[in-house]
Amino acid sequence: MAINAKGGVKIVEGKAYVHPLSIQELEFLLTVLANTEHKGKDIPKVLQVTQKLREEYKLIVKHNN
């Protein structure tokens, strides 16, 4: 369960959590990554970043109630 605190800070599982990006900004970044052509050497890094953004997105959506 998340608790909203003064100033937009959320307490998630006993830890203060402030994410610098909104849900809309994360969705935008994921869309840009999905719709951009990447060179072969960049693909592993793109996949890594995409996975991390997805994890952050899921966490924010889960606790954004």
C-alpha positions, 0 to 999 in steps of 0.5 A: 500500500502506498501512502501519499505524503506532503509534497507528492512523496509516496511511502512505498513498502516503508521507503520514501519514493519520488519518481522524476517522471510522470506516467505520461512521460514514461509512456512517451519514452517507451513509445519513442523507444518502440518506434525508433530504428536501432542499430545492431550494436545498440539493441542490447542497451535499448532492451536494458533501458526499455526493461527498466522503464517498464519496471518503473512504469509498473511500479508507478501505476501500481502505487498511483492510487 
